[in-house]
Amino acid sequence: MGILLTNPTRQAVLKWIITSCATANYGCLRRTVWPEEIDYDDSAPEGISEANGGDVGNRYRFGRGTSVVGVAWWTNPVTGVRSVHISNQRSDQRNPRLWSNTPPLFAVFPELQREIEETRLPRETQHWIETQILKYDARMAVRQIRPDVMRYQVRHCVFYTVRGVEVPPWWITQPERLGVQDFLKARNVSLRMILLTLMDKSSLLKAAKMVNRSAKATLYNLPLDNGGRWQWQRSVGLLNVEWLTKDRERQSNILFVPGYFGKAEVARRWTLSLNETDTLMKES
């Protein structure tokens, strides 16, 4: 017996647990399961609770069967929909389990697990899935190696994050390999911002074309379509802003701007949210 409930009340879940126990224990006097042994926690977003009637009978096969009842629940993190799966059986195995070493998602929707197991995936994709599962291992060791870089290790897998965003490990261990092509391949804006902090910024400016220069900034345009015609959807603007510190030292910073800008001063004011009527006093 198995039933799938969607957004049920606690009373409805307990009612079906009682029914499931009664069904599993029907006609049996030994090794039965009671509803009190099933712990359903409606405050947890996901979980599994199951119980059985004990070990199977002796070698003479007297009273060999035992009841197994379990409840699994999982809440969709996007929609908030809660699904509860209640199942039971009468088993002849020793210390039987309904969902042994099974995540709550697959316990609630076993057809998803079958679909994944039956689908042939490339080796790289399969390795990626196994790696993502390891990230939820409680034995993961965390170490901060830089102010904005964290290192995570579980078993043989090592992960790195920069400002909370996961990056390929070689970005941290071998930053000298980073180049313009890595920047062009990164379609995610957060990864591009991280690359700006890891790689040599001057290499980006060398690959880009200078569009305009003002007294306070220089505007570059870097195509993202392998040298095709520049369109604002296919290029990114790089604004090199310069200023003097209190010690009269010249500092610069590269900022992203839309690729359609043609004037450095317009891009600088857009970045600083300044109007055309704003004065230098207001900028300072």
Secondary structure, 3 states (H helix, E strand, C coil): CEEEEECCCHHHHHHHHHHHHHHHCCCCCCCCCCHHHCCCCCCCCEEEEEEECCCCCCCCCCCCCEEEEEEEEEECCCCCCEEEEEEEEEECCCCCCCCCCCCHHHHHCHHHHHHHHHCCCCHHHHHHHHHHHHCCCCCCEEEEEECCEEEEEECCEEEEEECCEEECHHHHHCHHHCCHHHHHHCCCHHHHHHHHHHCCHHHHHHHCEEEEECCCEEEEEEECCCCCCCCCCCEEEEEEEEEECCCCCEEEEEEEEECCCCCHHHHHHHHCCCCCCCCHHHHC
